[in-house]
Amino acid sequence: MTVNELPVSGGKVTCTDGRLRSTENCRFCIHSRYFVIDGKQERSPSLAFCLRERTVKEVEYLRATAVGCAESRGDGFSSIGNIIA
């Protein structure tokens, strides 16, 4: 899986579909893998339901300087709610 690191500016990130989104959206996106906070990769809360990379730790996504995103088709945000509902 390829992960692209998308830069964050002012709490916003340019999503792969070209839309400007809040990093809060990223924490609920199935493509989000990690947030870069203080130079360290912190796993995304969206992985809470992933059997392979499960995490339950909350991150300070508002302090993120980048988001690790595994989306590669240009579809953009896709909510984890669509999977667990």
N, C-alpha and C positions, 0 to 999 in steps of 0.2 A: 504494500500500500504506500502510495506517495502522499506525503504530507507537505503542504505549502504553508509557509509562515507568512501570515498576512499582518502588516503593520497596523497598530492602533494609534489613533490620534484623537485626543479629547474624548476618550471613551467610545469612539466610533471606529468601525472597520469597514472597508469596502469589500463587500461580499463578492463571491465569484460570479454572481449574476449582475454585478455592477452597481447594486444598490448600497447605499450607506446605511449601516445597521449599528445598533448598540451592542456592546460586548455582552450585555445581558441576554440578547437573542442567541448568541453563540453558545451560552451555557445550556441551552435547550435544543441545540441543533445536533442531528445525528452525525454530521460530518466533523464536528469539533472534537479535537483530540487533546489539546492542551492550551494553556495560557502561559505566556512568558511573564513572570512577575519577579522583579529584582534579579533578572538574568537567569532565573531557573524555570524549567518547564514544570508546571503544575497540571496534573491531569484534569481534564474537563469534567464537570459534574454530569454531563450528558452520558458519560460512560457508566453511570450507576447501574444500568440494566445490561451492560455488556458482560457476557460470561467470560470472555477472554481477558479483558483489561479493566475489570470492575474496580470502581472507586466510590467511596462514599464521603470523601472529604470535600467540604465547601471551599471554594477559592475566592480570593478578593479580585474578582474579574474587573472591577472598576480601576484597579491599579495596573492592569495588564498593558504591556507595550507591544505585544504581538499575540496572535492566535494561530495555533496549529490547526490547519483545515485539510481534511482528506477529500473534499469535494473536487472532482476533476472534470465534470461535464458542463459546468457553467449554469447548473440549475439553481444554485444558491441555497438559501435556508430551507431546511426540512425538519420539522418539529419531531422530537422523540415522542411526543404525545400521540402521533399517528401510529406508532409502533406498539405502545403499551396500552392504548385504549381499547 
